[in-house]
Amino acid sequence: MHPDKQDETYWNPSFKERFKFALGGWLIDTTARMFLHSMRKIHVNGEVPFKMNRAKQAFIFAIWHENGFLSPRILKPFKLYPMISASKDGELAARFVSRPGHVCIRGSTNRYARRALKKLIKLGRDGDKNLVIPPDGPK
């Protein structure tokens, strides 16, 4: 299928690949939930985004890749729209991040960057979507 015709990624996964990514997303999510249940959490200035969320005010999160393991679960109360690579490697991250109910916008520096940025700008202009940008990309 032509890349412009696909909504999310540039590759056409086989059944085996779809199964592996679905299972991998579930395993990572389950592991993250187990870690979170075994940890003590301290929120520093954590009330600010919760107040904004209750008031239906949108905001933009900047989440570094190293914090991506627990962030989708910690930030589950906010419906997030994170930008995730449209590559085959990004598929596992997208499966994991979407499990708590977040909606992934697929695109990266080398693939579909313009499309993803336009989509994020459109969502941001709606005024009620919480966006996530990874500021530590490869370029």
ABEGO torsion letter per residue (X at the ends): XBAAABAABABBBBAAAAAAAAAAAAAAAAAAAAAAAABBBBBBGAAAAAAAAAAGBBBBBBBBAAAAAAAAAAAAABBBBBBBBABAAAAAAAAAAAAAGBBBBBEBAABGAAAAAAAAAAAAAAGABBBBBBAABAX
